[in-house]
């Protein structure tokens, strides 16, 4: 009897659990048994591992092979266990020395010819391995870029099972080079390309300053999508820690982009309005994968034609908007993903899109208009900080040859306003105006007497909810930071109230 053990990682969300892969080769009828709650992809690993071993110059044992993945209670899935199973099997046969992979994490998918293919979730797996004391990992060459941000973890990128054997036998590290990544900065759409729309640009700037959520309403073709696409260009770059967290989510989702770690550009995601609630918040029957709200973590989630979304899709965002994370529960367990994003919704004012309250050729009845806008539920709209109407540019604006304010100029003001807020919140657990706790808004971070009196009057007349009261006050702080005012006064509070409480059309 021969027994060998290697270690790998099983992901649950962004958290990795160390998995011991034990292989036992014993006398008896030739066969292969896989234990440890494997999914379908893992059950199919037998033929991939067999062909990869044989095509790498080694032999498949003509004996009874038992593979156990511990802990046995943990669900395990995916093809990333192919390589550690093959290594443990070769170690049990004596092809590889014992304890050669004792303090090492191994992961990777095997093709039939022995090539090692990239897998999803390598970055969060390596982060978990590092946190649990591992200092070395064997990973697919295609995932090597993901590991470059972890300086304290030594990674051995491999492209074939033969390279793994050579490394574990004599320490021969494959001679490979990182793939060439374009050194140019990512060019984002610029705000100067949007003609006119001074009010909408002002709303967009406040969105970036305080981390507020935005609703754009206007006829088709007025620039709602253009404005939303340019929001990342005026946002601050992600910090190293934030970029690493965003990259880890993208790694699990299978859309890892090395520019996220290099440039720190906030992500921008615009799912189609026919998307499902599961695609929006995440889920799945086998592996619980992140949804659009988690993929947009640290950046912008833009939903065009918001009233056309299926019932319940937008309302599924209500909990992530409040908590900054999304917890997905299935029979196999609960997974929590970060979901701290800026939500930008775009909608037409009516089904035909031509209503503006000034006699424009709108073919919709008042009942149709009301029913159309009621597709955006009250609880969702109550979580939106800013509502802005996007007008059709005037003839003068369209004929003008002057270039509008660029994203870099607006971004400079955003950074200055955020620095003011950062100094004000020094020592607190938050740094954005939109994150000020409600109890602090009523005491330490309240507006001046005139501003608070105005809000209390609106509250008494039931024109504001309790949440709306706090939303207006948070937005007033962003207005004050933009204007360089130390404490929000009546002007800042009224401006925030107008932006929050409705669209004048």
ChimeraX attribute file (.defattr): number of C-alpha atoms within 10 A of each C-alpha:
attribute: neighborCount
match mode: 1-to-1
recipient: residues
	/A:1	9
	/A:2	14
	/A:3	18
	/A:4	23
	/A:5	23
	/A:6	26
	/A:7	23
	/A:8	26
	/A:9	25
	/A:10	22
	/A:11	24
	/A:12	20
	/A:13	22
	/A:14	24
	/A:15	16
	/A:16	20
	/A:17	18
	/A:18	17
	/A:19	22
	/A:20	18
	/A:21	25
	/A:22	21
	/A:23	27
	/A:24	20
	/A:25	22
	/A:26	16
	/A:27	11
	/A:28	10
	/A:29	10
	/A:30	12
	/A:31	12
	/A:32	12
	/A:33	13
	/A:34	17
	/A:35	14
	/A:36	17
	/A:37	18
	/A:38	18
	/A:39	15
	/A:40	13
	/A:41	14
	/A:42	17
	/A:43	16
	/A:44	15
	/A:45	22
	/A:46	17
	/A:47	14
	/A:48	19
	/A:49	26
	/A:50	21
	/A:51	17
	/A:52	27
	/A:53	24
	/A:54	14
	/A:55	17
	/A:56	17
	/A:57	10
	/A:58	15
	/A:59	15
	/A:60	16
	/A:61	16
	/A:62	13
	/A:63	15
	/A:64	16
	/A:65	23
	/A:66	17
	/A:67	22
	/A:68	21
	/A:69	25
	/A:70	19
	/A:71	15
	/A:72	14
	/A:73	9
	/A:74	18
	/A:75	19
	/A:76	26
	/A:77	18
	/A:78	22
	/A:79	23
	/A:80	29
	/A:81	27
	/A:82	27
	/A:83	32
	/A:84	26
	/A:85	28
	/A:86	24
	/A:87	26
	/A:88	25
	/A:89	31
	/A:90	21
	/A:91	24
	/A:92	23
	/A:93	21
	/A:94	13
	/A:95	16
	/A:96	22
	/A:97	16
	/A:98	17
	/A:99	13
	/A:100	15
	/A:101	21
	/A:102	12
	/A:103	14
	/A:104	19
	/A:105	25
	/A:106	25
	/A:107	27
	/A:108	30
	/A:109	22
	/A:110	30
	/A:111	20
	/A:112	16
	/A:113	17
	/A:114	24
	/A:115	21
	/A:116	28
	/A:117	22
	/A:118	21
	/A:119	20
	/A:120	21
	/A:121	26
	/A:122	25
	/A:123	27
	/A:124	26
	/A:125	26
	/A:126	27
	/A:127	19
	/A:128	20
	/A:129	23
	/A:130	18
	/A:131	11
	/A:132	12
	/A:133	11
	/A:134	18
	/A:135	16
	/A:136	20
	/A:137	23
	/A:138	22
	/A:139	28
	/A:140	26
	/A:141	22
	/A:142	17
	/A:143	21
	/A:144	20
	/A:145	17
	/A:146	21
	/A:147	20
	/A:148	16
	/A:149	14
	/A:150	14
	/A:151	8
	/A:152	11
	/A:153	18
	/A:154	16
	/A:155	22
	/A:156	21
	/A:157	25
	/A:158	26
	/A:159	20
	/A:160	21
	/A:161	24
	/A:162	18
	/A:163	22
	/A:164	24
	/A:165	20
	/A:166	14
	/A:167	18
	/A:168	19
	/A:169	14
	/A:170	11
	/A:171	12
	/A:172	12
	/A:173	14
	/A:174	16
	/A:175	9
	/A:176	11
	/A:177	9
	/A:178	11
	/A:179	10
	/A:180	6
	/A:181	10
	/A:182	9
	/A:183	9
	/A:184	8
	/A:185	10
	/A:186	11
	/A:187	7
	/A:188	14
	/A:189	16
	/A:190	20
	/A:191	24
	/A:192	17
	/A:193	15
	/A:194	21
	/A:195	20
	/A:196	22
	/A:197	20
	/A:198	13
	/A:199	14
	/A:200	23
	/A:201	20
	/A:202	13
	/A:203	25
	/A:204	25
	/A:205	24
	/A:206	26
	/A:207	25
	/A:208	26
	/A:209	30
	/A:210	25
	/A:211	25
	/A:212	27
	/A:213	25
	/A:214	27
	/A:215	25
	/A:216	26
	/A:217	24
	/A:218	24
	/A:219	21
	/A:220	18
	/A:221	13
	/A:222	19
	/A:223	21
	/A:224	26
	/A:225	19
	/A:226	15
	/A:227	22
	/A:228	26
	/A:229	21
	/A:230	20
	/A:231	27
	/A:232	23
	/A:233	22
	/A:234	26
	/A:235	24
	/A:236	18
	/A:237	18
	/A:238	21
	/A:239	14
	/A:240	15
	/A:241	11
	/A:242	17
	/A:243	23
	/A:244	22
	/A:245	20
	/A:246	26
	/A:247	27
	/A:248	26
	/A:249	27
	/A:250	24
	/A:251	23
	/A:252	23
	/A:253	17
	/A:254	14
	/A:255	13
	/A:256	21
	/A:257	13
	/A:258	16
	/A:259	17
	/A:260	21
	/A:261	23
	/A:262	16
	/A:263	17
	/A:264	21
	/A:265	22
	/A:266	24
	/A:267	20
	/A:268	21
	/A:269	16
	/A:270	16
	/A:271	16
	/A:272	14
	/A:273	17
	/A:274	12
	/A:275	15
	/A:276	19
	/A:277	20
	/A:278	16
	/A:279	16
	/A:280	19
	/A:281	26
	/A:282	22
	/A:283	19
	/A:284	13
	/A:285	9
	/A:286	14
	/A:287	18
	/A:288	22
	/A:289	23
	/A:290	29
	/A:291	22
	/A:292	21
	/A:293	32
	/A:294	28
	/A:295	31
	/A:296	26
	/A:297	28
	/A:298	25
	/A:299	27
	/A:300	25
	/A:301	26
	/A:302	28
	/A:303	23
	/A:304	21
	/A:305	17
	/A:306	23
	/A:307	24
	/A:308	16
	/A:309	19
	/A:310	15
	/A:311	14
	/A:312	13
	/A:313	19
	/A:314	23
	/A:315	16
	/A:316	18
	/A:317	19
	/A:318	16
	/A:319	15
	/A:320	19
	/A:321	20
	/A:322	13
	/A:323	12
	/A:324	17
	/A:325	19
	/A:326	25
	/A:327	17
	/A:328	19
	/A:329	12
	/A:330	14
	/A:331	6
	/A:332	12
	/A:333	11
	/A:334	12
	/A:335	20
	/A:336	18
	/A:337	26
	/A:338	23
	/A:339	28
	/A:340	23
	/A:341	26
	/A:342	24
	/A:343	24
	/A:344	28
	/A:345	23
	/A:346	23
	/A:347	24
	/A:348	25
	/A:349	23
	/A:350	24
	/A:351	21
	/A:352	15
	/A:353	19
	/A:354	18
	/A:355	20
	/A:356	18
	/A:357	10
	/A:358	8
	/A:359	8
	/A:360	9
	/A:361	11
	/A:362	15
	/A:363	14
	/A:364	16
	/A:365	11
	/A:366	10
	/A:367	8
	/A:368	14
	/A:369	18
	/A:370	14
	/A:371	14
	/A:372	18
	/A:373	16
	/A:374	11
	/A:375	16
	/A:376	19
	/A:377	14
	/A:378	11
	/A:379	10
	/A:380	15
	/A:381	19
	/A:382	17
	/A:383	20
	/A:384	21
	/A:385	27
	/A:386	28
	/A:387	24
	/A:388	25
	/A:389	26
	/A:390	26
	/A:391	21
	/A:392	18
	/A:393	16
	/A:394	12
	/A:395	8
	/A:396	9
	/A:397	13
	/A:398	12
	/A:399	10
	/A:400	12
	/A:401	8
	/A:402	10
	/A:403	12
	/A:404	15
	/A:405	15
	/A:406	15
	/A:407	21
	/A:408	15
	/A:409	12
	/A:410	20
	/A:411	20
	/A:412	14
	/A:413	18
	/A:414	24
	/A:415	18
	/A:416	15
	/A:417	23
	/A:418	23
	/A:419	16
	/A:420	18
	/A:421	21
	/A:422	16
	/A:423	11
	/A:424	13
	/A:425	16
	/A:426	10
	/A:427	9
	/A:428	10
	/A:429	10
	/A:430	14
	/A:431	20
	/A:432	20
	/A:433	24
	/A:434	22
	/A:435	17
	/A:436	20
	/A:437	14
	/A:438	17
	/A:439	11
	/A:440	10
	/A:441	16
	/A:442	13
	/A:443	9
	/A:444	8
	/A:445	20
	/A:446	21
	/A:447	24
	/A:448	13
	/A:449	11
	/A:450	14
	/A:451	20
	/A:452	19
	/A:453	13
	/A:454	16
	/A:455	23
	/A:456	14
	/A:457	12
	/A:458	15
	/A:459	15
	/A:460	11
	/A:461	9
	/A:462	10
	/A:463	12
	/A:464	21
	/A:465	13
	/A:466	11
	/A:467	11
	/A:468	21
	/A:469	20
	/A:470	22
	/A:471	27
	/A:472	26
	/A:473	29
	/A:474	29
	/A:475	29
	/A:476	30
	/A:477	31
	/A:478	32
	/A:479	25
	/A:480	21
	/A:481	26
	/A:482	20
	/A:483	13
	/A:484	13
	/A:485	13
	/A:486	12
	/A:487	15
	/A:488	28
	/A:489	20
	/A:490	18
	/A:491	14
	/A:492	23
	/A:493	26
	/A:494	18
	/A:495	14
	/A:496	25
	/A:497	24
	/A:498	15
	/A:499	22
	/A:500	25
	/A:501	19
	/A:502	12
	/A:503	16
	/A:504	11
	/A:505	14
